[in-house]
Amino acid sequence: MARAPLLQLTGISLTHGGDPLFDGVDLVVQPGDRVALVGRNGSGKSTLMKVMAGLVEPDRGERVLPPGVTVGYMEQEPDFAGFETLGAFAAAGLPEGEAYRVEMAAEGLKFDPATRVDAASGGEKRRAALAKLLAEAPELMLLDEPTNHLDIEAIGWLEAQLRETRAGYVIISHDRAFLRALTRAVMWIDRGTIRRSERGFEHFEDWRETVWAEEDLARHKLDRKIKAEARWAVEGISARRKRNQGRVRALQAMRAERAAQIRRQGTADLALESGPASGKLVIEAKGISKAFGEKLILRPFDVKILRGDRVAFVGPNGVGKTTLLKMLTGEVVSDSGTLRLGTNLEIAVFDQARAALDPAMTLWDGLVNDPDMAVSGRSDQVMVRGVPKHVVAYLKDFLFDEAQARAPIGSLSGGERARLLLARIMAKPSNLLVLDEPTNDLDVETLDLLQDILGDYDGTVLLVSHDRDFIDRVATTTVAMEGDGRAVIYAGGWTDYRAQRGEDAPVRAEKVAPKPVATPDAKVRKTVQGLTFTEKHRLDALPGIIEKLETEIGKLSDFLSDPALFQTAPDKFRRASEGLAERQAALSAAEEEWLMLEEKATA
């Protein structure tokens, strides 16, 4: 007998003071489901998860939870009011004698349950919230960015726990390696609708590109049909003096359908401009070491970093990765050894604590008050790689709308703060880029774009990250801080490091750019075995032919619009009319040929 779903949402609609965030959303979570919930930053993933948890009431729709089913939600900002320690918070509500579950989770997640709440960091509080969820062991777990503030060892421990559990779970995460390892289905939020695929996250990007290619093809067909019907409607007036009203109504319906379609959100306009080339030697450290009191951070360590290197620093939280990074740039002085920095260095820093962002400032002020971006005498422009640009225009490049320009930075989500910080460091030329946990809170598309621009960047990159996939895609060298002050240099990224240590590792992420979407307007074509060489060449040429015919038709139509032309120049009128008819026939034939070849190519 089939088991009842763990959770069902039907017809869910939710509006946050403007356009609907969701409209008519239906979804079901079955027992044992292992689902990735994905979507762009701002698409509503966290809000939908709160609706699933029963913490946000939708405007319309129904949430159905069968009797006896327990749902646990990992809060982004848990309320610790009334609790003295992290352990007391995590154990609240557990049956007597089961507090050991919290101790086990705390060991794997690397926090001390005895830590006082008022002395705990934000990362420790989030780990306590995750431990609370795991200790409660609900039948359905809702996990919103569970790997944030976890180091790679703790992420591995959490993967093992989730792999072994019999509970169902839904995960929001930017960590592609984590999602690939755990999920067997994907729910994708895209422009207020939910799509579901019964394949794991490793297949998501191919599925997304297929969906978008089909959408673009359908939109292109509709646009062509609207153009053809619009020409008929205009020409039919003079040609027949009477129009088929049903056909006119159909044209109006097609136009309404096209207007109702929601355009996909573009990607952030990320760009890095290398400053003047640094010397070939960027950093050379010999015998540098560091200790804070009794705590040894780094034993004597040697490293030479050359122009163009991409160096990743990995290791457990608290081992000293950020400290080593600051030692190598001269921000923190070593206890011993020597440090030599190369010539002409221009450094840009992405700080994991977002310390460069004042939460009380507006986005506008945060840019124009930056000394590196200020334009003398102008309060509405910023200097972007040597060129003045309006503040709002630059914010739009990073997917902020005009209304957000005057909002406080403190109101931004984690992903939005990361994008704003990227906007600041990418505005000025640099030749040494220091990235401390840049991937936290960024969506997959922005991560792909960041990876691409780092690949094209002429300068040098120093990277601290727990994102194994991102390290594999970017790094050419990995410095592993293995505890007790030891730092060891390995060639390659995370997978190479694990292999050289003789440890098992997931399949390497290929260092390739994302596949292009098959968009007719951009003349990007998907090459398949179904087309011959001649057909492929013809398919590439047709958009240009169609555009030329449309231009000629427009000019001839304008010429023939003169009501006196037939009387004053009958020969010209006749030749233009014949030319117009020929081109209209050629346009219809070209459009039909394009549609036939495109359907064959994407079959």
Secondary structure as GFF3:
##gff-version 3
##sequence-region A 1 603
A	DSSP	beta_strand	7	15	.	.	.	ID=ss1
A	DSSP	beta_strand	20	29	.	.	.	ID=ss2
A	DSSP	beta_strand	34	38	.	.	.	ID=ss3
A	DSSP	alpha_helix	45	53	.	.	.	ID=ss4
A	DSSP	beta_strand	60	64	.	.	.	ID=ss5
A	DSSP	beta_strand	71	74	.	.	.	ID=ss6
A	DSSP	alpha_helix	86	91	.	.	.	ID=ss7
A	DSSP	alpha_helix	100	109	.	.	.	ID=ss8
A	DSSP	three_ten_helix	117	119	.	.	.	ID=ss9
A	DSSP	alpha_helix	122	136	.	.	.	ID=ss10
A	DSSP	beta_strand	140	144	.	.	.	ID=ss11
A	DSSP	alpha_helix	152	164	.	.	.	ID=ss12
A	DSSP	beta_strand	168	172	.	.	.	ID=ss13
A	DSSP	alpha_helix	176	182	.	.	.	ID=ss14
A	DSSP	beta_strand	185	190	.	.	.	ID=ss15
A	DSSP	beta_strand	193	197	.	.	.	ID=ss16
A	DSSP	three_ten_helix	201	203	.	.	.	ID=ss17
A	DSSP	alpha_helix	204	240	.	.	.	ID=ss18
A	DSSP	alpha_helix	245	260	.	.	.	ID=ss19
A	DSSP	beta_strand	281	292	.	.	.	ID=ss20
A	DSSP	beta_strand	295	306	.	.	.	ID=ss21
A	DSSP	beta_strand	310	314	.	.	.	ID=ss22
A	DSSP	alpha_helix	321	328	.	.	.	ID=ss23
A	DSSP	beta_strand	336	341	.	.	.	ID=ss24
A	DSSP	beta_strand	347	350	.	.	.	ID=ss25
A	DSSP	alpha_helix	363	368	.	.	.	ID=ss26
A	DSSP	beta_strand	374	375	.	.	.	ID=ss27
A	DSSP	beta_strand	378	384	.	.	.	ID=ss28
A	DSSP	beta_strand	387	390	.	.	.	ID=ss29
A	DSSP	alpha_helix	391	397	.	.	.	ID=ss30
A	DSSP	three_ten_helix	402	406	.	.	.	ID=ss31
A	DSSP	three_ten_helix	409	411	.	.	.	ID=ss32
A	DSSP	alpha_helix	414	425	.	.	.	ID=ss33
A	DSSP	beta_strand	432	436	.	.	.	ID=ss34
A	DSSP	alpha_helix	444	456	.	.	.	ID=ss35
A	DSSP	beta_strand	460	464	.	.	.	ID=ss36
A	DSSP	alpha_helix	468	474	.	.	.	ID=ss37
A	DSSP	beta_strand	477	483	.	.	.	ID=ss38
A	DSSP	beta_strand	486	491	.	.	.	ID=ss39
A	DSSP	alpha_helix	494	500	.	.	.	ID=ss40
A	DSSP	three_ten_helix	520	522	.	.	.	ID=ss41
A	DSSP	alpha_helix	533	560	.	.	.	ID=ss42
A	DSSP	alpha_helix	565	568	.	.	.	ID=ss43
A	DSSP	alpha_helix	570	601	.	.	.	ID=ss44
###
